Amino acid sequence: FRSRLLGLVGLGDSIGTPVRRLSGGQAQRLSLAAALIGRPELCFLDEPTAGMDPHARVATWDIVRGLRAAGVTVVLTTHAMDEAEQLCDRVAIIAGGRLAAIGTPTELTRGTASGEIWIELSGPVEPGALAAALGLGVDAVRAVAASEYVVTVALSPAIVRTLAERLDTAGVTLLGLRSGRRSLEEAFFHITAAGDEGVAP
């Protein structure tokens, strides 16, 4: 069973290698194997993919999905919102040491997304200046990354077309645009920036 488990976490070729000689990612996979060796019904995983390369990360996700399918309750802590969105049935967001929100990924990512356009530009722009340049009945513009913004506006095909035209006129290249359900990472930024009291939603 131990050999099969080490193979499952991608350490089949490392049997017999001293722990001190394992890379950070390999040590993380060994920790995962150690957590599973007793065939637990409840498994706590703390940042299970930290330090892993993309292949090992995806393989670990598959292991966690397999545990869920086998009826194991998995409590997972992670700073990677894509990981939480992919693996978790319910997500609790902690901000400032307090529970800021709890729910399914769908519950946490719904909301005002139907009135939001997420845009990526060729460079950073001051949100207030961007809102003024766009006009269009824009309610607000919020920066979510160095050159990514959320534009809150009543959506329509005409609005999207006019938005692209005005950005072009202002000499800013529109690299990406989408509307609809926000990602869990975007919801995380929204929830933790709001600073609301209590638990949402």
N, CA and C atoms as an extended XYZ file, in Angstrom:
603
Properties=species:S:1:pos:R:3:atomname:S:1:resname:S:1:resid:I:1 pbc="F F F"
N         0.835       -1.211        0.000 N   PHE     1
C         0.000        0.000        0.000 CA  PHE     1
C         0.863        1.252        0.000 C   PHE     1
N         1.975        1.223        0.785 N   ARG     2
C         2.838        2.396        0.849 CA  ARG     2
C         3.459        2.708       -0.510 C   ARG     2
N         3.898        1.672       -1.214 N   SER     3
C         4.500        1.888       -2.534 CA  SER     3
C         3.478        2.449       -3.507 C   SER     3
N         2.236        1.912       -3.433 N   ARG     4
C         1.176        2.412       -4.318 CA  ARG     4
C         0.848        3.867       -3.995 C   ARG     4
N         0.851        4.192       -2.711 N   LEU     5
C         0.549        5.555       -2.290 CA  LEU     5
C         1.639        6.524       -2.739 C   LEU     5
N         2.896        6.123       -2.626 N   LEU     6
C         3.987        6.974       -3.094 CA  LEU     6
C         3.920        7.162       -4.609 C   LEU     6
N         3.505        6.097       -5.308 N   GLY     7
C         3.314        6.235       -6.752 CA  GLY     7
C         2.190        7.190       -7.075 C   GLY     7
N         1.141        7.145       -6.280 N   LEU     8
C        -0.015        8.014       -6.485 CA  LEU     8
C         0.360        9.481       -6.383 C   LEU     8
N         1.275        9.806       -5.448 N   VAL     9
C         1.672       11.215       -5.277 CA  VAL     9
C         2.918       11.558       -6.105 C   VAL     9
N         3.322       10.654       -6.980 N   GLY    10
C         4.428       10.945       -7.893 CA  GLY    10
C         5.806       10.765       -7.291 C   GLY    10
N         5.926        9.952       -6.241 N   LEU    11
C         7.224        9.722       -5.608 CA  LEU    11
C         7.699        8.281       -5.759 C   LEU    11
N         7.122        7.563       -6.719 N   GLY    12
C         7.493        6.168       -6.924 CA  GLY    12
C         8.963        5.985       -7.221 C   GLY    12
N         9.570        6.953       -7.919 N   ASP    13
C        10.991        6.854       -8.269 CA  ASP    13
C        11.901        7.336       -7.149 C   ASP    13
N        11.303        7.857       -6.068 N   SER    14
C        12.108        8.421       -4.980 CA  SER    14
C        12.150        7.530       -3.742 C   SER    14
N        11.601        6.310       -3.857 N   ILE    15
C        11.634        5.386       -2.709 CA  ILE    15
C        13.087        5.115       -2.334 C   ILE    15
N        13.404        5.287       -1.064 N   GLY    16
C        14.772        5.091       -0.597 CA  GLY    16
C        15.586        6.362       -0.547 C   GLY    16
N        15.062        7.460       -1.118 N   THR    17
C        15.767        8.736       -1.072 CA  THR    17
C        15.580        9.384        0.301 C   THR    17
N        16.664        9.801        0.960 N   PRO    18
C        16.516       10.481        2.262 CA  PRO    18
C        15.636       11.724        2.123 C   PRO    18
N        14.832       11.967        3.138 N   VAL    19
C        13.897       13.097        3.097 CA  VAL    19
C        14.634       14.407        2.881 C   VAL    19
N        15.820       14.556        3.467 N   ARG    20
C        16.556       15.824        3.360 CA  ARG    20
C        16.979       16.126        1.926 C   ARG    20
N        16.965       15.089        1.066 N   ARG    21
C        17.369       15.302       -0.324 CA  ARG    21
C        16.185       15.576       -1.253 C   ARG    21
N        14.975       15.550       -0.705 N   LEU    22
C        13.796       15.836       -1.527 CA  LEU    22
C        13.676       17.335       -1.773 C   LEU    22
N        13.170       17.686       -2.933 N   SER    23
C        12.898       19.097       -3.224 CA  SER    23
C        11.698       19.553       -2.400 C   SER    23
N        11.445       20.850       -2.415 N   GLY    24
C        10.305       21.370       -1.673 CA  GLY    24
C         8.992       20.766       -2.135 C   GLY    24
N         8.819       20.647       -3.441 N   GLY    25
C         7.601       20.063       -3.980 CA  GLY    25
C         7.477       18.589       -3.645 C   GLY    25
N         8.610       17.867       -3.695 N   GLN    26
C         8.592       16.446       -3.343 CA  GLN    26
C         8.261       16.255       -1.866 C   GLN    26
N         8.822       17.116       -1.012 N   ALA    27
C         8.523       17.033        0.422 CA  ALA    27
C         7.045       17.293        0.679 C   ALA    27
N         6.472       18.197       -0.104 N   GLN    28
C         5.046       18.482        0.045 CA  GLN    28
C         4.210       17.269       -0.354 C   GLN    28
N         4.622       16.585       -1.417 N   ARG    29
C         3.906       15.384       -1.850 CA  ARG    29
C         4.061       14.251       -0.834 C   ARG    29
N         5.241       14.179       -0.206 N   LEU    30
C         5.450       13.174        0.842 CA  LEU    30
C         4.524       13.447        2.026 C   LEU    30
N         4.340       14.720        2.365 N   SER    31
C         3.424       15.081        3.456 CA  SER    31
C         2.002       14.655        3.123 C   SER    31
N         1.624       14.810        1.859 N   LEU    32
C         0.290       14.387        1.433 CA  LEU    32
C         0.147       12.873        1.581 C   LEU    32
N         1.170       12.134        1.170 N   ALA    33
C         1.131       10.671        1.301 CA  ALA    33
C         1.020       10.272        2.771 C   ALA    33
N         1.754       10.977        3.635 N   ALA    34
C         1.717       10.662        5.071 CA  ALA    34
C         0.322       10.908        5.645 C   ALA    34
N        -0.359       11.943        5.123 N   ALA    35
C        -1.711       12.244        5.609 CA  ALA    35
C        -2.713       11.172        5.189 C   ALA    35
N        -2.408       10.459        4.109 N   LEU    36
C        -3.366        9.492        3.561 CA  LEU    36
C        -3.067        8.053        3.953 C   LEU    36
N        -1.910        7.817        4.578 N   ILE    37
C        -1.479        6.437        4.778 CA  ILE    37
C        -2.413        5.647        5.695 C   ILE    37
N        -3.107        6.335        6.599 N   GLY    38
C        -4.024        5.633        7.499 CA  GLY    38
C        -5.428        5.492        6.965 C   GLY    38
N        -5.623        5.804        5.666 N   ARG    39
C        -6.938        5.759        5.026 CA  ARG    39
C        -7.984        6.511        5.880 C   ARG    39
N        -7.753        7.806        6.096 N   PRO    40
C        -8.620        8.565        7.010 CA  PRO    40
C       -10.016        8.808        6.434 C   PRO    40
N       -10.987        8.988        7.329 N   GLU    41
C       -12.330        9.416        6.927 CA  GLU    41
C       -12.415       10.933        6.907 C   GLU    41
N       -11.522       11.595        7.667 N   LEU    42
C       -11.436       13.050        7.720 CA  LEU    42
C        -9.981       13.428        7.513 C   LEU    42
N        -9.731       14.297        6.533 N   CYS    43
C        -8.357       14.637        6.168 CA  CYS    43
C        -8.196       16.156        6.142 C   CYS    43
N        -7.226       16.674        6.903 N   PHE    44
C        -6.906       18.095        6.905 CA  PHE    44
C        -5.683       18.320        6.021 C   PHE    44
N        -5.817       19.164        5.008 N   LEU    45
C        -4.722       19.466        4.087 CA  LEU    45
C        -4.437       20.959        4.145 C   LEU    45
N        -3.231       21.319        4.582 N   ASP    46
C        -2.836       22.720        4.725 CA  ASP    46
C        -1.903       23.086        3.573 C   ASP    46
N        -2.404       23.907        2.656 N   GLU    47
C        -1.633       24.333        1.479 CA  GLU    47
C        -0.982       23.133        0.793 C   GLU    47
N        -1.772       22.156        0.362 N   PRO    48
C        -1.186       20.904       -0.135 CA  PRO    48
C        -0.374       21.040       -1.419 C   PRO    48
N        -0.571       22.113       -2.197 N   THR    49
C         0.166       22.231       -3.461 CA  THR    49
C         1.241       23.310       -3.408 C   THR    49
N         1.518       23.863       -2.234 N   ALA    50
C         2.558       24.893       -2.113 CA  ALA    50
C         3.904       24.320       -2.553 C   ALA    50
N         4.590       25.043       -3.426 N   GLY    51
C         5.905       24.616       -3.889 CA  GLY    51
C         5.899       23.580       -4.983 C   GLY    51
N         4.721       23.182       -5.439 N   MET    52
C         4.634       22.150       -6.487 CA  MET    52
C         4.667       22.770       -7.881 C   MET    52
N         5.228       22.025       -8.829 N   ASP    53
C         5.165       22.460      -10.224 CA  ASP    53
C         3.746       22.214      -10.746 C   ASP    53
N         3.391       22.806      -11.893 N   PRO    54
C         2.011       22.680      -12.391 CA  PRO    54
C         1.533       21.244      -12.562 C   PRO    54
N         2.399       20.337      -13.011 N   HIS    55
C         1.986       18.935      -13.198 CA  HIS    55
C         1.648       18.283      -11.864 C   HIS    55
N         2.517       18.496      -10.873 N   ALA    56
C         2.273       17.915       -9.556 CA  ALA    56
C         1.022       18.526       -8.921 C   ALA    56
N         0.795       19.802       -9.196 N   ARG    57
C        -0.387       20.472       -8.642 CA  ARG    57
C        -1.662       19.834       -9.189 C   ARG    57
N        -1.712       19.627      -10.492 N   VAL    58
C        -2.891       19.004      -11.102 CA  VAL    58
C        -3.067       17.573      -10.592 C   VAL    58
N        -1.962       16.842      -10.437 N   ALA    59
C        -2.034       15.473       -9.918 CA  ALA    59
C        -2.585       15.467       -8.497 C   ALA    59
N        -2.182       16.454       -7.697 N   THR    60
C        -2.685       16.551       -6.321 CA  THR    60
C        -4.169       16.874       -6.324 C   THR    60
N        -4.600       17.736       -7.223 N   TRP    61
C        -6.034       18.034       -7.342 CA  TRP    61
C        -6.805       16.749       -7.628 C   TRP    61
N        -6.251       15.912       -8.513 N   ASP    62
C        -6.931       14.648       -8.840 CA  ASP    62
C        -7.019       13.738       -7.615 C   ASP    62
N        -5.972       13.745       -6.783 N   ILE    63
C        -5.993       12.937       -5.560 CA  ILE    63
C        -7.093       13.429       -4.625 C   ILE    63
N        -7.197       14.746       -4.463 N   VAL    64
C        -8.228       15.315       -3.584 CA  VAL    64
C        -9.621       14.982       -4.122 C   VAL    64
N        -9.796       15.075       -5.438 N   ARG    65
C       -11.094       14.699       -6.032 CA  ARG    65
C       -11.397       13.225       -5.767 C   ARG    65
N       -10.363       12.379       -5.846 N   GLY    66
C       -10.554       10.959       -5.568 CA  GLY    66
C       -10.962       10.714       -4.129 C   GLY    66
N       -10.382       11.462       -3.198 N   LEU    67
C       -10.765       11.345       -1.791 CA  LEU    67
C       -12.229       11.713       -1.606 C   LEU    67
N       -12.642       12.815       -2.213 N   ARG    68
C       -14.046       13.242       -2.126 CA  ARG    68
C       -14.964       12.163       -2.674 C   ARG    68
N       -14.585       11.622       -3.827 N   ALA    69
C       -15.421       10.593       -4.458 CA  ALA    69
C       -15.516        9.343       -3.593 C   ALA    69
N       -14.486        9.088       -2.773 N   ALA    70
C       -14.477        7.916       -1.898 CA  ALA    70
C       -15.194        8.191       -0.574 C   ALA    70
N       -15.731        9.408       -0.427 N   GLY    71
C       -16.482        9.733        0.785 CA  GLY    71
C       -15.658       10.313        1.915 C   GLY    71
N       -14.385       10.640        1.643 N   VAL    72
C       -13.537       11.247        2.665 CA  VAL    72
C       -13.882       12.731        2.781 C   VAL    72
N       -14.043       13.204        3.998 N   THR    73
C       -14.255       14.633        4.226 CA  THR    73
C       -12.894       15.314        4.232 C   THR    73
N       -12.704       16.281        3.347 N   VAL    74
C       -11.421       16.976        3.220 CA  VAL    74
C       -11.604       18.419        3.659 C   VAL    74
N       -10.798       18.849        4.629 N   VAL    75
C       -10.745       20.249        5.036 CA  VAL    75
C        -9.446       20.808        4.467 C   VAL    75
N        -9.572       21.741        3.549 N   LEU    76
C        -8.433       22.238        2.773 CA  LEU    76
C        -8.225       23.714        3.066 C   LEU    76
N        -7.008       24.098        3.439 N   THR    77
C        -6.682       25.519        3.548 CA  THR    77
C        -5.779       25.881        2.378 C   THR    77
N        -6.045       27.011        1.750 N   THR    78
C        -5.263       27.426        0.594 CA  THR    78
C        -5.402       28.919        0.382 C   THR    78
N        -4.341       29.517       -0.175 N   HIS    79
C        -4.401       30.907       -0.614 CA  HIS    79
C        -4.725       30.978       -2.108 C   HIS    79
N        -4.767       29.834       -2.778 N   ALA    80
C        -5.019       29.787       -4.222 CA  ALA    80
C        -6.517       29.646       -4.460 C   ALA    80
N        -7.144       30.724       -4.912 N   MET    81
C        -8.594       30.717       -5.087 CA  MET    81
C        -9.026       29.776       -6.204 C   MET    81
N        -8.181       29.604       -7.229 N   ASP    82
C        -8.544       28.657       -8.289 CA  ASP    82
C        -8.588       27.238       -7.733 C   ASP    82
N        -7.712       26.947       -6.789 N   GLU    83
C        -7.703       25.633       -6.158 CA  GLU    83
C        -8.977       25.403       -5.356 C   GLU    83
N        -9.370       26.423       -4.577 N   ALA    84
C       -10.595       26.311       -3.787 CA  ALA    84
C       -11.810       26.169       -4.695 C   ALA    84
N       -11.815       26.924       -5.797 N   GLU    85
C       -12.955       26.878       -6.718 CA  GLU    85
C       -13.074       25.516       -7.382 C   GLU    85
N       -11.926       24.899       -7.676 N   GLN    86
C       -11.924       23.599       -8.347 CA  GLN    86
C       -12.283       22.455       -7.410 C   GLN    86
N       -11.866       22.534       -6.148 N   LEU    87
C       -11.913       21.365       -5.273 CA  LEU    87
C       -12.973       21.392       -4.192 C   LEU    87
N       -13.462       22.572       -3.818 N   CYS    88
C       -14.280       22.677       -2.611 CA  CYS    88
C       -15.773       22.707       -2.891 C   CYS    88
N       -16.527       21.957       -2.068 N   ASP    89
C       -17.984       22.032       -2.105 CA  ASP    89
C       -18.471       23.292       -1.406 C   ASP    89
N       -17.787       23.659       -0.308 N   ARG    90
C       -18.092       24.888        0.422 CA  ARG    90
C       -16.788       25.600        0.735 C   ARG    90
N       -16.833       26.924        0.691 N   VAL    91
C       -15.647       27.748        0.898 CA  VAL    91
C       -15.915       28.734        2.018 C   VAL    91
N       -14.964       28.839        2.950 N   ALA    92
C       -15.017       29.863        3.993 CA  ALA    92
C       -13.876       30.840        3.733 C   ALA    92
N       -14.184       32.125        3.647 N   ILE    93
C       -13.175       33.155        3.424 CA  ILE    93
C       -12.903       33.855        4.745 C   ILE    93
N       -11.630       33.844        5.143 N   ILE    94
C       -11.208       34.471        6.385 CA  ILE    94
C       -10.481       35.765        6.042 C   ILE    94
N       -10.887       36.860        6.669 N   ALA    95
C       -10.234       38.154        6.459 CA  ALA    95
C       -10.036       38.813        7.816 C   ALA    95
N        -8.811       39.220        8.105 N   GLY    96
C        -8.530       39.850        9.380 CA  GLY    96
C        -8.824       38.970       10.573 C   GLY    96
N        -8.661       37.667       10.401 N   GLY    97
C        -8.915       36.736       11.484 CA  GLY    97
C       -10.382       36.448       11.742 C   GLY    97
N       -11.260       36.945       10.868 N   ARG    98
C       -12.700       36.749       11.033 CA  ARG    98
C       -13.277       36.042        9.814 C   ARG    98
N       -14.389       35.345       10.036 N   LEU    99
C       -15.100       34.714        8.932 CA  LEU    99
C       -15.847       35.798        8.160 C   LEU    99
N       -15.410       36.061        6.923 N   ALA   100
C       -16.013       37.120        6.119 CA  ALA   100
C       -17.139       36.598        5.237 C   ALA   100
N       -17.060       35.345        4.810 N   ALA   101
C       -18.095       34.775        3.943 CA  ALA   101
C       -17.971       33.263        3.947 C   ALA   101
N       -19.092       32.602        3.720 N   ILE   102
C       -19.087       31.147        3.606 CA  ILE   102
C       -20.202       30.735        2.662 C   ILE   102
N       -19.933       29.756        1.836 N   GLY   103
C       -20.942       29.269        0.900 CA  GLY   103
C       -20.294       28.395       -0.157 C   GLY   103
N       -21.097       27.934       -1.081 N   THR   104
C       -20.553       27.177       -2.202 CA  THR   104
C       -19.830       28.152       -3.125 C   THR   104
N       -18.914       27.668       -3.975 N   PRO   105
C       -18.279       28.572       -4.931 CA  PRO   105
C       -19.300       29.336       -5.776 C   PRO   105
N       -20.384       28.684       -6.171 N   THR   106
C       -21.421       29.363       -6.965 CA  THR   106
C       -22.076       30.476       -6.173 C   THR   106
N       -22.380       30.224       -4.910 N   GLU   107
C       -23.002       31.256       -4.078 CA  GLU   107
C       -22.085       32.454       -3.894 C   GLU   107
N       -20.794       32.194       -3.713 N   LEU   108
C       -19.855       33.281       -3.466 CA  LEU   108
C       -19.510       34.074       -4.714 C   LEU   108
N       -19.663       33.458       -5.882 N   THR   109
C       -19.280       34.147       -7.118 CA  THR   109
C       -20.453       34.770       -7.855 C   THR   109
N       -21.658       34.573       -7.339 N   ARG   110
C       -22.779       35.229       -7.984 CA  ARG   110
C       -22.913       36.630       -7.395 C   ARG   110
N       -23.972       37.325       -7.702 N   GLY   111
C       -24.184       38.654       -7.123 CA  GLY   111
C       -24.377       39.675       -8.210 C   GLY   111
N       -23.531       40.691       -8.205 N   THR   112
C       -23.703       41.796       -9.142 CA  THR   112
C       -22.970       41.576      -10.455 C   THR   112
N       -22.528       40.344      -10.679 N   ALA   113
C       -21.725       40.100      -11.876 CA  ALA   113
C       -22.472       40.428      -13.154 C   ALA   113
N       -23.804       40.340      -13.148 N   SER   114
C       -24.556       40.630      -14.363 CA  SER   114
C       -24.457       42.088      -14.749 C   SER   114
N       -24.036       42.961      -13.821 N   GLY   115
C       -23.863       44.378      -14.117 CA  GLY   115
C       -22.415       44.789      -14.115 C   GLY   115
N       -21.518       43.827      -14.357 N   GLU   116
C       -20.094       44.119      -14.329 CA  GLU   116
C       -19.410       43.620      -15.595 C   GLU   116
N       -18.490       44.429      -16.086 N   ILE   117
C       -17.612       44.024      -17.179 CA  ILE   117
C       -16.196       44.013      -16.624 C   ILE   117
N       -15.506       42.891      -16.808 N   TRP   118
C       -14.130       42.756      -16.333 CA  TRP   118
C       -13.220       42.987      -17.528 C   TRP   118
N       -12.343       44.023      -17.436 N   ILE   119
C       -11.482       44.360      -18.568 CA  ILE   119
C       -10.010       44.310      -18.164 C   ILE   119
N        -9.181       43.926      -19.128 N   GLU   120
C        -7.727       43.969      -18.960 CA  GLU   120
C        -7.171       44.929      -19.994 C   GLU   120
N        -6.379       45.893      -19.550 N   LEU   121
C        -5.845       46.925      -20.432 CA  LEU   121
C        -4.342       46.739      -20.612 C   LEU   121
N        -3.788       47.488      -21.561 N   SER   122
C        -2.365       47.364      -21.877 CA  SER   122
C        -1.477       47.972      -20.801 C   SER   122
N        -2.045       48.720      -19.887 N   GLY   123
C        -1.265       49.317      -18.805 CA  GLY   123
C        -2.180       49.862      -17.738 C   GLY   123
N        -1.623       50.261      -16.591 N   PRO   124
C        -2.450       50.772      -15.499 CA  PRO   124
C        -3.064       52.126      -15.818 C   PRO   124
N        -4.280       52.329      -15.345 N   VAL   125
C        -5.018       53.582      -15.537 CA  VAL   125
C        -5.676       53.913      -14.199 C   VAL   125
N        -5.724       55.193      -13.843 N   GLU   126
C        -6.391       55.584      -12.604 CA  GLU   126
C        -7.886       55.336      -12.755 C   GLU   126
N        -8.518       54.561      -11.850 N   PRO   127
C        -9.928       54.181      -12.018 CA  PRO   127
C       -10.877       55.360      -12.212 C   PRO   127
N       -10.668       56.446      -11.462 N   GLY   128
C       -11.552       57.604      -11.604 CA  GLY   128
C       -11.455       58.217      -12.982 C   GLY   128
N       -10.217       58.330      -13.500 N   ALA   129
C       -10.015       58.873      -14.841 CA  ALA   129
C       -10.622       57.954      -15.892 C   ALA   129
N       -10.503       56.636      -15.663 N   LEU   130
C       -11.082       55.677      -16.599 CA  LEU   130
C       -12.601       55.796      -16.618 C   LEU   130
N       -13.216       55.937      -15.456 N   ALA   131
C       -14.668       56.082      -15.382 CA  ALA   131
C       -15.124       57.346      -16.094 C   ALA   131
N       -14.380       58.445      -15.898 N   ALA   132
C       -14.743       59.705      -16.544 CA  ALA   132
C       -14.597       59.611      -18.059 C   ALA   132
N       -13.555       58.934      -18.518 N   ALA   133
C       -13.334       58.801      -19.963 CA  ALA   133
C       -14.398       57.931      -20.609 C   ALA   133
N       -14.860       56.924      -19.888 N   LEU   134
C       -15.838       56.006      -20.460 CA  LEU   134
C       -17.240       56.613      -20.504 C   LEU   134
N       -17.588       57.398      -19.472 N   GLY   135
C       -18.959       57.923      -19.444 CA  GLY   135
C       -19.932       56.766      -19.435 C   GLY   135
N       -20.767       56.672      -20.417 N   LEU   136
C       -21.630       55.504      -20.681 CA  LEU   136
C       -22.614       55.166      -19.566 C   LEU   136
N       -22.761       56.037      -18.594 N   GLY   137
C       -23.595       55.671      -17.459 CA  GLY   137
C       -22.906       54.701      -16.526 C   GLY   137
N       -21.555       54.732      -16.537 N   VAL   138
C       -20.772       53.860      -15.665 CA  VAL   138
C       -21.011       54.248      -14.208 C   VAL   138
N       -21.347       53.266      -13.384 N   ASP   139
C       -21.570       53.526      -11.962 CA  ASP   139
C       -20.253       53.590      -11.199 C   ASP   139
N       -19.310       52.730      -11.556 N   ALA   140
C       -18.031       52.693      -10.839 CA  ALA   140
C       -17.005       51.916      -11.649 C   ALA   140
N       -15.747       52.214      -11.396 N   VAL   141
C       -14.634       51.445      -11.943 CA  VAL   141
C       -13.738       51.083      -10.764 C   VAL   141
N       -13.403       49.810      -10.657 N   ARG   142
C       -12.596       49.333       -9.533 CA  ARG   142
C       -11.416       48.532      -10.061 C   ARG   142
N       -10.226       48.866       -9.594 N   ALA   143
C        -9.026       48.111       -9.983 CA  ALA   143
C        -8.965       46.824       -9.177 C   ALA   143
N        -8.710       45.696       -9.854 N   VAL   144
C        -8.564       44.415       -9.163 CA  VAL   144
C        -7.164       43.846       -9.339 C   VAL   144
N        -6.371       44.463      -10.218 N   ALA   145
C        -4.971       44.078      -10.422 CA  ALA   145
C        -4.302       45.273      -11.095 C   ALA   145
N        -3.009       45.130      -11.438 N   ALA   146
C        -2.248       46.261      -11.966 CA  ALA   146
C        -2.904       46.904      -13.185 C   ALA   146
N        -3.455       46.106      -14.069 N   SER   147
C        -4.088       46.658      -15.271 CA  SER   147
C        -5.416       45.964      -15.564 C   SER   147
N        -6.077       45.465      -14.506 N   GLU   148
C        -7.381       44.824      -14.648 CA  GLU   148
C        -8.410       45.590      -13.815 C   GLU   148
N        -9.586       45.774      -14.412 N   TYR   149
C       -10.597       46.624      -13.785 CA  TYR   149
C       -11.978       45.999      -13.918 C   TYR   149
N       -12.829       46.343      -12.964 N   VAL   150
C       -14.235       45.975      -13.035 CA  VAL   150
C       -15.014       47.261      -13.295 C   VAL   150
N       -15.783       47.253      -14.382 N   VAL   151
C       -16.627       48.395      -14.724 CA  VAL   151
C       -18.061       48.014      -14.394 C   VAL   151
N       -18.674       48.738      -13.472 N   THR   152
C       -20.060       48.475      -13.103 CA  THR   152
C       -20.963       49.343      -13.963 C   THR   152
N       -21.766       48.698      -14.790 N   VAL   153
C       -22.599       49.414      -15.750 CA  VAL   153
C       -23.717       48.479      -16.195 C   VAL   153
N       -24.858       49.034      -16.580 N   ALA   154
C       -25.938       48.220      -17.143 CA  ALA   154
C       -25.481       47.669      -18.484 C   ALA   154
N       -25.425       46.346      -18.593 N   LEU   155
C       -24.846       45.717      -19.782 CA  LEU   155
C       -25.786       45.739      -20.977 C   LEU   155
N       -25.173       45.898      -22.138 N   SER   156
C       -25.879       45.759      -23.410 CA  SER   156
C       -24.811       45.618      -24.489 C   SER   156
N       -25.149       45.067      -25.665 N   PRO   157
C       -24.156       44.987      -26.749 CA  PRO   157
C       -23.610       46.361      -27.129 C   PRO   157
N       -24.464       47.381      -27.094 N   ALA   158
C       -24.022       48.729      -27.452 CA  ALA   158
C       -22.990       49.254      -26.459 C   ALA   158
N       -23.195       48.954      -25.182 N   ILE   159
C       -22.258       49.414      -24.160 CA  ILE   159
C       -20.883       48.786      -24.373 C   ILE   159
N       -20.855       47.491      -24.665 N   VAL   160
C       -19.588       46.808      -24.884 CA  VAL   160
C       -18.872       47.397      -26.094 C   VAL   160
N       -19.607       47.638      -27.164 N   ARG   161
C       -19.010       48.213      -28.375 CA  ARG   161
C       -18.468       49.616      -28.097 C   ARG   161
N       -19.260       50.439      -27.414 N   THR   162
C       -18.849       51.813      -27.124 CA  THR   162
C       -17.656       51.832      -26.179 C   THR   162
N       -17.630       50.909      -25.224 N   LEU   163
C       -16.509       50.802      -24.303 CA  LEU   163
C       -15.215       50.562      -25.068 C   LEU   163
N       -15.228       49.619      -25.994 N   ALA   164
C       -14.033       49.314      -26.785 CA  ALA   164
C       -13.609       50.505      -27.621 C   ALA   164
N       -14.593       51.197      -28.213 N   GLU   165
C       -14.282       52.356      -29.056 CA  GLU   165
C       -13.656       53.480      -28.241 C   GLU   165
N       -14.186       53.750      -27.061 N   ARG   166
C       -13.667       54.850      -26.243 CA  ARG   166
C       -12.283       54.545      -25.690 C   ARG   166
N       -12.036       53.315      -25.355 N   LEU   167
C       -10.697       52.944      -24.920 CA  LEU   167
C        -9.697       53.132      -26.050 C   LEU   167
N       -10.092       52.745      -27.253 N   ASP   168
C        -9.221       52.903      -28.419 CA  ASP   168
C        -8.931       54.380      -28.678 C   ASP   168
N        -9.960       55.215      -28.573 N   THR   169
C        -9.793       56.659      -28.771 CA  THR   169
C        -8.832       57.248      -27.737 C   THR   169
N        -8.877       56.709      -26.518 N   ALA   170
C        -8.001       57.192      -25.444 CA  ALA   170
C        -6.582       56.638      -25.558 C   ALA   170
N        -6.344       55.811      -26.577 N   GLY   171
C        -5.012       55.257      -26.786 CA  GLY   171
C        -4.662       54.105      -25.861 C   GLY   171
N        -5.678       53.447      -25.301 N   VAL   172
C        -5.465       52.312      -24.406 CA  VAL   172
C        -5.911       51.049      -25.130 C   VAL   172
N        -5.050       50.055      -25.157 N   THR   173
C        -5.375       48.798      -25.822 CA  THR   173
C        -6.171       47.899      -24.886 C   THR   173
N        -7.300       47.420      -25.372 N   LEU   174
C        -8.133       46.491      -24.620 CA  LEU   174
C        -7.632       45.076      -24.895 C   LEU   174
N        -7.012       44.437      -23.884 N   LEU   175
C        -6.443       43.103      -24.063 CA  LEU   175
C        -7.442       41.991      -23.779 C   LEU   175
N        -8.422       42.275      -22.929 N   GLY   176
C        -9.408       41.255      -22.584 CA  GLY   176
C       -10.663       41.886      -22.036 C   GLY   176
N       -11.796       41.240      -22.298 N   LEU   177
C       -13.086       41.735      -21.818 CA  LEU   177
C       -14.001       40.544      -21.631 C   LEU   177
N       -14.672       40.515      -20.489 N   ARG   178
C       -15.679       39.483      -20.284 CA  ARG   178
C       -16.719       39.984      -19.306 C   ARG   178
N       -17.877       39.395      -19.383 N   SER   179
C       -18.951       39.709      -18.449 CA  SER   179
C       -19.526       38.395      -17.944 C   SER   179
N       -20.314       38.462      -16.899 N   GLY   180
C       -20.914       37.254      -16.357 CA  GLY   180
C       -20.364       36.929      -14.990 C   GLY   180
N       -20.398       35.656      -14.617 N   ARG   181
C       -20.022       35.248      -13.273 CA  ARG   181
C       -18.553       35.536      -12.999 C   ARG   181
N       -18.304       36.156      -11.859 N   ARG   182
C       -16.933       36.446      -11.471 CA  ARG   182
C       -16.245       35.166      -10.994 C   ARG   182
N       -14.926       35.180      -11.009 N   SER   183
C       -14.172       34.047      -10.467 CA  SER   183
C       -14.180       34.138       -8.946 C   SER   183
N       -13.767       33.063       -8.296 N   LEU   184
C       -13.707       33.075       -6.837 CA  LEU   184
C       -12.646       34.060       -6.361 C   LEU   184
N       -11.569       34.199       -7.117 N   GLU   185
C       -10.534       35.167       -6.744 CA  GLU   185
C       -11.092       36.582       -6.782 C   GLU   185
N       -11.871       36.891       -7.823 N   GLU   186
C       -12.498       38.210       -7.915 CA  GLU   186
C       -13.495       38.425       -6.784 C   GLU   186
N       -14.247       37.375       -6.453 N   ALA   187
C       -15.185       37.465       -5.335 CA  ALA   187
C       -14.431       37.671       -4.032 C   ALA   187
N       -13.287       37.017       -3.879 N   PHE   188
C       -12.468       37.178       -2.674 CA  PHE   188
C       -12.055       38.633       -2.502 C   PHE   188
N       -11.568       39.250       -3.579 N   PHE   189
C       -11.168       40.656       -3.500 CA  PHE   189
C       -12.362       41.535       -3.131 C   PHE   189
N       -13.512       41.247       -3.728 N   HIS   190
C       -14.721       42.034       -3.453 CA  HIS   190
C       -15.133       41.886       -1.991 C   HIS   190
N       -15.132       40.667       -1.488 N   ILE   191
C       -15.583       40.401       -0.117 CA  ILE   191
C       -14.627       40.999        0.896 C   ILE   191
N       -13.319       40.814        0.689 N   THR   192
C       -12.360       41.298        1.674 CA  THR   192
C       -12.173       42.810        1.602 C   THR   192
N       -12.458       43.413        0.438 N   ALA   193
C       -12.374       44.877        0.337 CA  ALA   193
C       -13.568       45.554        0.957 C   ALA   193
N       -14.713       44.843        0.994 N   ALA   194
C       -15.942       45.451        1.490 CA  ALA   194
C       -15.869       45.754        2.973 C   ALA   194
N       -15.177       44.877        3.742 N   GLY   195
C       -15.034       45.102        5.174 CA  GLY   195
C       -16.352       45.060        5.926 C   GLY   195
N       -17.332       44.304        5.396 N   ASP   196
C       -18.642       44.238        6.041 CA  ASP   196
C       -18.553       43.445        7.331 C   ASP   196
N       -19.438       43.781        8.263 N   GLU   197
C       -19.539       43.020        9.500 CA  GLU   197
C       -20.345       41.748        9.239 C   GLU   197
N       -20.019       40.699       10.000 N   GLY   198
C       -20.836       39.493        9.931 CA  GLY   198
C       -20.418       38.579        8.812 C   GLY   198
N       -21.265       37.624        8.561 N   VAL   199
C       -20.976       36.588        7.573 CA  VAL   199
C       -21.857       36.795        6.371 C   VAL   199
N       -21.262       36.672        5.176 N   ALA   200
C       -21.996       36.778        3.931 CA  ALA   200
C       -21.811       35.471        3.180 C   ALA   200
N       -22.704       35.110        2.214 N   PRO   201
C       -23.855       35.915        1.862 CA  PRO   201
C       -24.986       35.682        2.846 C   PRO   201
